[in-house]
């Protein structure tokens, strides 16, 4: 099922009610476990479904970005469960800070776009795939790893661990990514240096 979560949710709920349980393969947007649960889909329905992500699993405490974001969430988001939506939000905030800093003090829309196009591909990010931001591409993350959801809605890598696959935006071959993401900035505060 490759669709937005608002379409995936009812599909999974109706299929579960009908006891129809194929091997679900969900797109990255349509497989957002938090939103699916908010739409009434029990997390157990996702158990065994496969999906794709460009970010690490929110349950992967060995990942330096996840660990820092979990610590921030515990400290500042009283009683908010750390899930994929919180991870995406914190990662987006980190990217936004870098974009604003790269745009400079005299902020304009044009300057912000130029900063993202010329420097965005090098921004620190939790993403396990490269950011394809340039004057000719605004595709965002260019790759995915594949995993399987457990009964709690967390996605774990398929056998062999996290392997990111990427391609170009045309007809290029799909290949294993050799991308090495930037290290977590000191204390999680990007400096754009």
N, C-alpha and C positions, 0 to 999 in steps of 0.2 A: 504494500500500500504506500504509494508516494503521494501524499496530500498534506494539507495543513492539519493541525491538531483538531480544529473544530469539525473536520470531516472524519478524521481517524477515530475520534472518541465515540461518536454514535455507531460507527461501523463495528468497533470492538465490542461495545456494549450489546448490540443486537446479536452479534455472532456468539458472544458468551451466553446470552439468554437462550439462544437456540442450540447451545452445546456444540457449536461449530468451532473446532480448534485446529486450524491448519498451522503450518509453520509460517508465522507472521514475519515479514521483513518490512520494517518501517523506515521511512525517510527521516533525516535528522530533525526536521521541524515537526513532522507529524508524530514523532516518537517521544515527544517531551512528556515524561512520566508525571511530572507535577501537574501540568495542565490537563492531562488525561484523567488523573485522579479528581481534579476539580470539576471535570465534566461528568463524574460519576462512574468512571471505569475503575474497578478495583485493581490495585497494583498486581494482584495475583494473575489477572488476565494477561498482563505483559510477560509473566514468567515464561521464559523460553523464547520469546520473540527476539529477533535480531534487529539491530539498528546500526546507524553510522553516526560518528561525531568527529568534530575537529578539535574539541576541547577534551582534556582528561576527564575521567569519571569523577563526579563529586565525592565519591567514596574512596578515592585513591590518595590516602594520606602520605604516601611516599613521594608524591609530586609536590615540589616546592611552592608552586602557585596555589594549589588546592590547600595545602597546609596553612599558608599565610591567610588566604581568604576565609578558611574555616575559623582561624583565630580571630580575625576581624569580625566575622559574623557572631561568634560567641561573645565578644566584648561589646559590640555596639548594637546588635540586632536581638534584643532580649526575646528569648523564646521563639525565634524564627528558625525553622529547620533549615539546615544547609542542604540545598539541592541544586539541580542543574540551573534553575532560574537565578538563584543567588550567585552561582559561579559565573554565569553569563553576564549578569548585572555588574559584578565587581570587575570582571575582565573588561567590559565595555567602559566602565569608569576609568580604568587604567589607560586604555587607549585614548579616551577623550582628553585626559590630562595631558598626554603626550602631544596630541594634535593641537591643543590650545597653546601649549608651550612652543611648539614648532612654528606656529603661525605668528608668534611675536606679540608685542605689547599693543600694537595698533591693529586690533583684530577687525578683519573684514571677512565676508563670505568668500571672496576670491582668494584671500590670503590663507584661509583655513583649508580650502580645497587644494590649493597649491602645496601647502605643507603636507597634507595627507598623500598627495600624488608623488611628491618628491622624497618624502622621508618615512611615510607610513609603513612600507614593507620592512623597515628596520625597528619598528616600535616593539618594546617589550610586551609580551602577551602570553597568556596561558595556552594559546593555540599550539597544537602539535603539528599543524600544517602551516605552510607559508602564507603570508598575507600578500595577495596580488593587487596591490594598489600602485597605480602609475597613471601617467597621462592617457594611457590607452586601455587601462583595465581597472574597473572598480568591482571586481568579482569578489573581493574579500578573501576568506580562507580558501585555499586551493588544495583540498585534500581531506580525506577521512580515514579513520580507523574503524574497524567493525567489531561489534561486540554482541553480547547476549544479555537481555534483561533478566534480573532475578526477581523473586517474589516481592521485593520491596520497591522495585522500579529502578534500581541502580543497574547500569550497564557495565558488564565485565568483559574484558577482551576475550575474543575467541582463542582457541588453542594457539600457543606460540607468542602470546603477549600482544602488546600494542604495536601494530604495523600500520603506518600511514601510507596510503596510496594517493597519488596525485596525477594530474594530466595538464595539458594546456587548455586553452579555452576554445580550441578548434577540434581537429580530428586526430590529435596526437595520441600516442599509446598511453595506457595506464601503466604506471610503474611505481615501485616502492620509492618513497620520498627519502632523500638524503638531507632534508632540512634539519638544521639544529637551531632550535629557538633560542632567543636571547635569555640569559640567566635572569633570575628574579632580581630587580633592582634592590639596592640596600634598603632594608626596612619596608620594601614594597613601594618605595617612592621614586618614580621615574624622574630622571634628570635631563633626558635628551642629550646626554653628552657622549 
